[in-house]
């Protein structure tokens, strides 16, 4: 018999959070979720409706109810992560994070820079040779429309990065806590000692102009380490040719403290279990926001 996750009785707060968030986003349509004992074996079965977030007639631009992230605007476990990681994106003094490091993929290793700024501006650069940016309206590159390789960067290094996740969550959407104490070994270890994860399903608020299923518009599973309170992995399960699921994993490891803020030292992207690239952090800085004009290719 496969080990089962420990049953957890939802607190009154959790129940109220889930009920309110689902009601606010008009979630609860025809959706079935089949969850096996361990997170690596999660299988999603959707009917005709996908988890939708409210649109509320937003213009095709950045429009946020909050400029910064606050614990009160997040479900319990994300609020704990916000506090554990040093309150990123929670004040003007922490409105921007810049990460310098290297990326390794099938083309080798080269220098790379990530930048995330409240309330939701994003950029990735490899010197002057390559750029993937989000200016509040569209993802763009030096060549115009992002390629499939650019989209992978936009997902794992920008949209799935913890600071960016917090900004998306603060904007609104649908949250559902799937449970806690999930194992990561598929039940294969006899004397398993950890880690254990709490898993939150998140469907972001609909943004006109961005395609559903692409970066910033994906249904995500956020795995939070029960011991550290830090995000361990972000996962998206997409439909592909032949109705075979395409599983995208963004793994966040080697968390390192910079000042009073914690950042993942490595960010690894896997597709169906195969590594696509890895970003290795070397330096980081947190500070005031720059002009939004910097978030163009």
N, C-alpha and C positions, 0 to 999 in steps of 0.2 A: 504493500500500500504506500502510495506517495505521501510524504509529509504534507500536512495542511498548515496554512498560516494560522497563527493564534487568533481566535475570535476576539474582537474588541467591541465592547459596548459603547456606541457613540455617546458622547457627552451631549448635554442639552444644547450647549453652544454649537457643537458640530451639526446637530440636527437642524437647529435654527438657521445656521449658515447655509447648509445645503438646500433647505426648503426655500429660503429667501433668494439665493442665487439662481436656483432653477426657475423659480417663479419669475424673477426679474428678466431672465433671458428667454423665457418661453420654451425652456427645455422640457423634455418629457414627451417627445414625439415618438414615433414608432422606431425604437432602437432596442436591440438586444445585445447584451454583452456577455460573452462566455469567458470566464477567467479561471485558469487552472491554478495549481497550487503555487507555482513559482513564476516570478515576473518574466523570465526569458521565454516562457511558453504561453504568454498572453495571446489570445486569438480574439479578434474583433469580428462580429457579424453585424453589419448594418443593414437595415431595410432601406426603403426608398429615401428616407429623410436622414440627413447628416445633422450632427449637433450644430445648431445655428446660434449665433450670438445676435443681440439686437443691433439693428442698423440705425434706427432713429433718424433717418434722413440726413446722414452726415455728408458734408461736402467732400469732394475728392482732395483732401488735404489732412494735415494733422489737426485733430480736434479732440482734446483731452479734457475730461472733467477735473483732473488733477495734474499739476505740473510735476510734482514729486510724489514719491511712494510713501504711504503711511501704513503702519501695522493694522490700523482699524479698517482699512480698505481691502484686506487680504484674508483668505481662509487661515485657520489656525496654524497649520504647519508651514505655510509660506510666510506668515507673520513671524514665526519662530526663526525661519531661515534668514529673514531680513535682519533680525536682531543679532543672530549668531555671526553673520557675515560682516557686521559693522555698519549697518544702516546705509547701504549703497543707494544712490539716486533718491535720498530722502531729504536733501536740503541743497541750497544753492552752493554750499562749499563742497558738495559731492555730486554735482550735476553732470560731471563728465569723468569717464575713466578711459585712459589710454594705455594700451598694452603693446610692448615691443618684444619680439621674439623671432622664432623661425618656424617655417612650415615645411613638412616633409611629405612628399607624395611620389607618384610614379615618375615625376620629372626631376626628382632630387630634392635638395634642401636649399632654401633661400630665406632671406629676411622678410619679415611681415609685420604690419602694424594693424591693430584693431582699435577702434574708437567708438564709444557708445555715449550718447548725450541725452539727457532728459529734455523734452518728454518722449523722445523716440527717434533720434537721428542716429544713423549708423554708417560706419565706413570701414573698409578693409583695403589695405594698400600693400603692394610689393614695390617699394621705391616709386619710380615714375613709370614702371612698366605695366602695372596692372592696378585697377581700382574697381571695387564693388561698393556702391554707396546707396543709401536710402535717405532721401531729402524730405520725407514726410508725405510724399505722393507716390513715387515709383522707385524701384530698384534700377540703377543704371550702371553702365560700365563705360570704359573709354571707347568701346566699339558699339555702344548703343544698348541693344537688348541683351540681357545676360544669357550666356550659354549654359549648358547643363552643368559644367564645371563651376561656373560662377554661381549658379543656383545652390550648389552644394555648400559653397562658402557662405552664401547669404543665410542658409538654414543653420548650419552647425556653429559657425563662428560669430554670427550676428544675431539672428532671431532666437537661437537656442541658448545663447550665452546668459548666465544667471541674471546679470543686471538688466538685460533686455527683456527677459521673462518677467521680471518684477514690473517693469514699465507697462508691458502688455496686460498683466494682471490688474494693475492699478486702473487701466483704462476701462476694464469691465469684461465680462464674458461669463461663461458657465464653468463651474467647478464641481467636481464630485470626488470625494475621497473614497478610494476603492478598498482601503484597509491598511493595516500596519503589520509589521513583523514578517514581510515577505522575504524569502530566501533568494539568493542569486545563483545557486548551484544546480538548479533543476532537480533538487531532491537526491542528488547522487552521493553526497557526503554523509557517511554514517554518523560521525560526531561533529556536526556542523557548529561552528562557533561565531559565525557572522561573516559579512555584515548583514543586517536586516534593514529593510526599506519600508517606508510609508509611500504609497503611490497615490498621486492625485491626477485625475483626468481633467484636462483644461481645454476648452474650446474658446478661442479668442473672439472678441467682438468683430462683427463683419465690417470690413473697410471697403467702400466703393473704390474700384480701380485696381484692387489686388485680387488675384485669382485664388479661389478656394483650393486648398491643398498645396499652395506655395508658401514660401517663407512669410511669417506673420499671420498666416491664415490656415494653419494646420491644427488638427486635433492632436493634442500632445498628452503623453503620459510622463509626469514628472516624478522621479524617484528621489526621495529624501532619506539620507542615512539616519536611522533612528537614534544612533549614539551621538553623532556630531551635530545633527540638525542641518547639515550642508547638503546641497543638491549633488547627487552622485551620477545621475543619468537623465537625459531627456530622450524620449522615444516617440517616433511617429510611425504608424502602420498605414501604408498607402496601397491602393489597388494598382495592379500592373497588368501587363498582357497575360491572357489566359486565366485571369482572376486569381493569380498567385500573389499573395501579399508581398509588398516590398517594405522591409523593415529598416528604418533609419535610426541609428543609435548615435547620440552625442554623449560621450563619456567624459566626465569632469573629475580629474584626479589631482593628487599632489597639491592640495590647497595650501597656499602660502600667504602669510600676513604681510601687508604693505601698509605701514602706519597702523591705523585701527581697522583696516578693511581687509577681508580675506578674499583671495581670488584663486581660481584653479590654475595650477602650474602647467597642466597639460590638458588639451582638449582633443579628443580623438573621435573621428567620424568612421562609423562602420555602416556598410550596406549589406543586408542579408548575411551578417557575420564577418564580412571581409573588410579590412581596413582600407579606407580611401585616402585619408591624410591625418596628420597629427600636428597640432600647433604646440610649440614649447615656449612657455613664457620666460623672459629673461629680465625685463624691467617693467614697472608699472607706475603710473601716477594718477592721482585723483584730485580733481579741482573744479574750478569754475567753468561755466559753459563758454564755448567759443562762438563766433559768428556762424550762423547756419550756412553761410556761403562756403564753408569748408567741407560741407557734406555733398559735394558734387565731384564727379570723376576728374 
